């Protein structure tokens, strides 16, 4: 029998709780919902709010540095937790509002009747739309730079997925401005290199929608649950790969002589994917008796094949989701 205690509690919060009992100072864990941390403090008997601990390298503990780091931590908590103050709630509200507008711009730019208003500088609404876009990008840039300056560790900052998504959503705007300025300095015509750069940048603007995740506790929990089930997901992908290649190759040799649609293994693999996922586009299908018989076998076996690992993934996901909500 082990002479030890086991606490089945939230692990990231427990590290902060242990630090409090060891040092007497409170160091809230980053990227953890404040309500979860408050429940953990209540469980371990920590009632009173304490001064937030700031980790300073040895030999560098002057009052000035302590004050600067304390201010950095306050600003960091302001940006991370909308419930830290009423101003923080307003800031996060503006962030969500601007995300919605930027996504709306992204959608309307693709509509033929509105495309000219976003691209043609002579259009009647181009200037107002451009000014609004500049204000939105200015807000996103300011938010990103403040996070960069106040984040406890620069290395940890770039390890955070949402910070990477932020820079990817901001850069296209400035690259677009740079390309436009080069075109004005030269001939004013869009060359092929600039066109490719603009197309790539416009694709990256799609990641702005993921900024919503930062403002939703449930979405963060879902992402963490998916991350904890990555081994099962990798297993599903590996099994799917083996299944598709095997049955795609067999279907190619059965159907290639009677059906021109199955003229390569790659096309046959596409048919297998569409079939086992029960999508059934109907763009290609077997016509020979052997192909139809084998196609029915693939469809039936594919349903069973996908159901087996999915039960494991759903079970693991439910366990992690309920644990993180505690």
Wavefront OBJ file of the C-alpha trace (Angstrom):
o trace
v 0.000 0.000 0.000
v 1.459 3.340 -1.063
v 1.920 6.005 1.577
v 0.545 8.786 -0.623
v -2.552 10.764 -1.541
v -4.192 10.843 -4.974
v -6.192 13.905 -6.052
v -8.435 13.257 -9.057
v -8.640 16.952 -9.897
v -7.843 19.343 -12.737
v -4.102 18.899 -13.336
v -3.104 22.371 -14.670
v -4.945 23.992 -11.752
v -3.356 21.630 -9.233
v 0.129 22.846 -10.187
v -0.948 26.389 -9.310
v -2.596 25.213 -6.072
v 0.598 23.421 -5.051
v 2.627 26.526 -5.881
v 0.350 28.591 -3.625
v 0.851 26.267 -0.631
v 4.605 26.187 -1.227
v 5.182 29.938 -1.659
v 2.066 31.662 -0.323
v 1.573 33.438 -3.643
v -1.006 32.693 -6.277
v 0.005 32.001 -9.900
v -3.151 31.289 -11.950
v -2.612 28.821 -14.793
v -2.678 30.226 -18.307
v -5.401 29.189 -20.787
v -7.626 27.731 -18.047
v -11.179 28.942 -17.558
v -11.389 31.185 -14.439
v -14.516 29.351 -13.227
v -12.655 26.033 -13.279
v -9.740 27.555 -11.361
v -12.141 29.141 -8.835
v -13.777 25.756 -8.165
v -10.368 24.160 -7.622
v -9.391 26.905 -5.167
v -12.635 26.392 -3.287
v -12.031 22.631 -3.117
v -8.543 23.095 -1.666
v -9.682 25.750 0.806
v -8.233 28.862 -0.814
v -10.842 31.525 -0.186
v -9.029 34.839 -0.376
v -7.656 36.319 -3.579
v -3.919 36.626 -3.367
v -1.294 38.607 -5.180
v -0.421 37.022 -8.493
v 3.052 35.562 -8.449
v 5.489 36.826 -11.062
v 8.452 34.637 -11.860
v 11.630 36.714 -12.139
v 15.083 35.258 -12.896
v 17.501 34.975 -9.982
v 19.526 38.056 -9.255
v 17.026 40.299 -11.051
v 14.446 40.983 -8.359
v 14.417 44.763 -8.144
v 11.212 46.617 -7.317
v 11.116 48.239 -10.750
v 11.239 44.931 -12.587
v 8.687 43.458 -10.170
v 6.286 46.316 -10.924
v 6.766 45.991 -14.690
v 6.164 42.251 -14.602
v 3.116 42.714 -12.394
v 1.649 45.184 -14.907
v 2.420 42.798 -17.757
v 0.573 40.011 -15.969
v -2.437 42.257 -15.333
v -2.615 43.247 -19.002
v -2.168 39.607 -19.993
v -5.080 38.554 -17.771
v -7.089 41.457 -19.193
v -6.668 40.070 -22.715
v -7.154 36.436 -21.738
v -10.150 36.712 -19.403
v -13.140 38.886 -20.392
v -14.499 38.510 -16.850
v -11.459 40.128 -15.234
v -13.057 43.587 -15.551
v -15.820 45.481 -17.308
v -13.263 47.051 -19.674
v -11.990 43.585 -20.568
v -15.544 42.505 -21.396
v -15.941 45.534 -23.692
v -12.592 44.786 -25.368
v -13.554 41.173 -26.022
v -16.955 42.327 -27.252
v -15.279 44.575 -29.830
v -13.034 41.665 -30.805
v -16.023 39.416 -31.523
v -17.822 42.237 -33.356
v -14.821 42.923 -35.600
v -14.351 39.202 -36.279
v -17.954 39.021 -37.513
v -17.482 42.041 -39.780
v -14.194 40.740 -41.228
v -15.776 37.366 -41.978
v -18.697 39.174 -43.594
v -16.258 41.114 -45.790
v -14.547 37.859 -46.744
v -17.867 36.337 -47.845
v -19.215 39.360 -49.702
v -15.948 39.844 -51.594
v -16.674 36.596 -53.426
v -20.150 37.706 -54.564
v -20.095 38.950 -58.185
v -22.363 41.927 -57.463
v -20.188 43.130 -54.527
v -16.718 42.111 -55.716
v -16.157 45.392 -57.538
v -16.819 47.434 -54.384
v -13.890 45.712 -52.628
v -11.384 45.623 -55.513
v -12.071 48.600 -57.789
v -10.737 51.841 -56.313
v -13.118 53.843 -58.499
v -16.194 52.111 -57.024
v -18.534 54.227 -54.887
v -18.198 52.192 -51.674
v -14.535 51.224 -51.999
v -13.154 53.969 -49.727
v -15.643 53.473 -46.832
v -15.141 49.708 -46.949
v -11.374 50.138 -47.034
v -11.453 52.479 -44.015
v -13.583 50.005 -42.033
v -11.186 47.202 -42.958
v -8.225 49.326 -41.811
v -9.921 49.972 -38.451
v -10.588 46.245 -37.992
v -7.030 45.274 -38.924
v -5.680 48.014 -36.654
v -7.634 46.560 -33.741
v -6.441 43.005 -34.498
v -2.843 44.208 -34.852
v -2.965 46.119 -31.568
v -4.445 43.106 -29.784
v -1.753 40.838 -31.239
v 1.148 43.147 -30.335
v -0.094 43.622 -26.766
v -0.386 39.847 -26.364
v 3.121 39.436 -27.738
v 4.601 41.979 -25.312
v 2.713 40.802 -22.215
v 2.953 37.025 -22.751
v 5.066 35.471 -19.948
v 7.359 33.637 -22.379
v 8.115 34.467 -26.004
v 8.693 30.796 -26.825
v 5.398 29.792 -25.212
v 3.676 32.581 -27.121
v 4.572 31.040 -30.488
v 3.660 27.574 -29.231
v 0.096 28.749 -28.688
v -2.017 27.834 -31.723
v -4.314 30.855 -31.450
v -1.393 33.293 -31.561
v -0.157 31.671 -34.773
v -3.660 31.910 -36.235
v -3.766 35.594 -35.259
v -0.614 36.443 -37.202
v -1.821 34.405 -40.189
v -5.099 36.342 -40.233
v -3.367 39.738 -39.977
v -0.490 39.327 -42.444
v -2.656 39.109 -45.627
v -3.878 42.672 -45.109
v -0.363 44.132 -44.937
v 0.928 41.946 -47.763
v -1.970 43.179 -49.888
v -1.066 46.793 -49.108
v 2.566 46.115 -50.005
v 1.655 44.480 -53.307
v -0.701 47.357 -54.187
v 2.042 49.913 -53.480
v 4.518 48.038 -55.697
v 1.974 47.938 -58.520
v 1.429 51.682 -58.221
v 5.183 52.323 -58.300
v 5.617 50.180 -61.407
v 3.185 49.766 -64.295
v -0.015 49.354 -62.300
v -0.611 45.921 -63.782
v -0.991 42.748 -61.755
v 1.807 40.356 -62.698
v 1.593 36.628 -62.148
v 3.787 36.591 -59.030
v 1.688 39.238 -57.334
v -1.480 37.403 -58.317
v -0.247 34.185 -56.691
v 0.748 36.058 -53.513
v -2.674 37.692 -53.275
v -4.470 34.391 -53.806
v -2.450 32.722 -51.039
v -3.056 35.640 -48.670
v -6.794 35.549 -49.297
v -6.823 31.859 -48.421
v -5.139 32.605 -45.083
v -7.865 35.112 -44.208
v -10.170 32.145 -43.645
v -8.383 31.427 -40.329
v -10.045 34.524 -38.835
v -13.093 32.414 -38.083
v -11.000 30.377 -35.624
v -10.553 33.510 -33.506
v -14.071 32.762 -32.239
v -12.728 29.700 -30.425
v -10.733 31.872 -28.018
v -13.972 33.436 -26.748
v -15.810 30.171 -26.104
v -15.006 27.925 -23.168
v -16.931 24.966 -24.625
v -15.082 25.182 -27.935
v -11.758 25.223 -26.080
v -12.798 22.124 -24.143
v -13.819 20.389 -27.386
v -10.440 21.188 -28.967
v -8.636 19.813 -25.934
v -10.788 16.685 -25.985
v -9.980 16.146 -29.662
v -6.298 16.651 -28.903
v -6.439 13.991 -26.180
v -8.021 11.555 -28.638
v -5.311 12.044 -31.266
v -4.018 8.465 -30.984
v -7.450 7.092 -31.839
v -7.815 9.585 -34.691
v -4.432 8.588 -36.097
v -5.506 4.947 -35.885
v -8.690 5.768 -37.822
v -6.722 7.588 -40.535
v -4.242 4.697 -40.867
v -7.021 2.126 -41.148
v -8.858 4.300 -43.654
v -5.697 4.631 -45.744
v -5.177 0.849 -45.810
v -8.848 0.235 -46.624
v -8.973 2.789 -49.452
v -5.746 1.695 -51.148
v -6.599 -2.010 -50.904
v -10.178 -1.864 -52.171
v -9.439 0.930 -54.644
v -6.808 -1.247 -56.300
v -9.138 -4.248 -56.419
v -11.956 -2.181 -57.929
v -9.585 -0.811 -60.576
v -8.647 -4.294 -61.798
v -12.284 -5.452 -61.732
v -13.861 -2.454 -63.459
v -11.147 -0.865 -65.647
v -11.883 -3.032 -68.697
v -15.643 -2.350 -68.666
v -15.779 1.234 -67.380
v -13.677 4.197 -68.511
v -14.380 6.050 -65.235
v -12.167 3.586 -63.370
v -9.096 4.151 -65.558
v -6.664 4.629 -62.655
v -6.188 3.459 -59.069
v -6.413 7.052 -57.836
v -9.915 7.447 -59.289
v -10.909 4.089 -57.841
v -9.653 5.217 -54.404
v -11.819 8.333 -54.740
v -14.811 6.120 -55.411
v -14.001 4.008 -52.318
v -13.835 7.105 -50.088
v -17.156 8.424 -51.396
v -18.745 4.984 -50.987
v -17.639 4.047 -47.456
v -18.570 7.499 -46.141
v -22.053 6.958 -47.669
v -21.837 10.249 -49.588
v -22.420 8.722 -53.021
v -21.893 11.609 -55.441
v -22.837 9.436 -58.404
v -20.050 10.863 -60.543
v -18.687 7.355 -61.074
v -20.114 3.918 -60.344
v -19.470 0.293 -61.361
v -21.364 -1.110 -64.361
v -20.125 -4.709 -64.567
v -21.693 -7.484 -62.513
v -18.438 -8.135 -60.631
v -17.977 -4.429 -59.965
v -21.503 -4.035 -58.590
v -21.100 -7.083 -56.352
v -17.764 -5.869 -55.041
v -19.167 -2.338 -54.630
v -21.931 -3.639 -52.380
v -19.331 -5.517 -50.356
v -17.212 -2.348 -49.974
v -20.231 -0.297 -48.892
v -21.325 -2.830 -46.244
v -17.832 -3.450 -44.922
v -17.051 0.271 -44.932
v -19.911 1.067 -42.556
v -18.690 -1.557 -40.102
v -15.099 -0.446 -40.605
v -15.852 3.173 -39.673
v -18.168 2.275 -36.784
v -15.569 0.270 -34.814
v -12.928 2.993 -34.236
v -15.575 5.720 -33.975
v -17.038 4.119 -30.843
v -13.603 4.279 -29.206
v -13.120 7.898 -30.271
v -16.559 8.970 -29.013
v -15.996 7.222 -25.680
v -12.600 8.883 -25.219
v -13.967 12.254 -26.289
v -16.882 12.057 -23.827
v -14.551 11.117 -20.960
v -12.138 13.984 -21.640
v -14.954 16.488 -22.212
v -16.634 15.682 -18.894
v -13.278 15.771 -17.075
v -12.378 19.192 -18.472
v -15.790 20.612 -17.532
v -15.249 19.745 -13.871
l 1 2 3 4 5 6 7 8 9 10 11 12 13 14 15 16 17 18 19 20 21 22 23 24 25 26 27 28 29 30 31 32 33 34 35 36 37 38 39 40 41 42 43 44 45 46 47 48 49 50 51 52 53 54 55 56 57 58 59 60 61 62 63 64 65 66 67 68 69 70 71 72 73 74 75 76 77 78 79 80 81 82 83 84 85 86 87 88 89 90 91 92 93 94 95 96 97 98 99 100 101 102 103 104 105 106 107 108 109 110 111 112 113 114 115 116 117 118 119 120 121 122 123 124 125 126 127 128 129 130 131 132 133 134 135 136 137 138 139 140 141 142 143 144 145 146 147 148 149 150 151 152 153 154 155 156 157 158 159 160 161 162 163 164 165 166 167 168 169 170 171 172 173 174 175 176 177 178 179 180 181 182 183 184 185 186 187 188 189 190 191 192 193 194 195 196 197 198 199 200 201 202 203 204 205 206 207 208 209 210 211 212 213 214 215 216 217 218 219 220 221 222 223 224 225 226 227 228 229 230 231 232 233 234 235 236 237 238 239 240 241 242 243 244 245 246 247 248 249 250 251 252 253 254 255 256 257 258 259 260 261 262 263 264 265 266 267 268 269 270 271 272 273 274 275 276 277 278 279 280 281 282 283 284 285 286 287 288 289 290 291 292 293 294 295 296 297 298 299 300 301 302 303 304 305 306 307 308 309 310 311 312 313 314 315 316 317 318 319 320 321 322 323 324 325 326
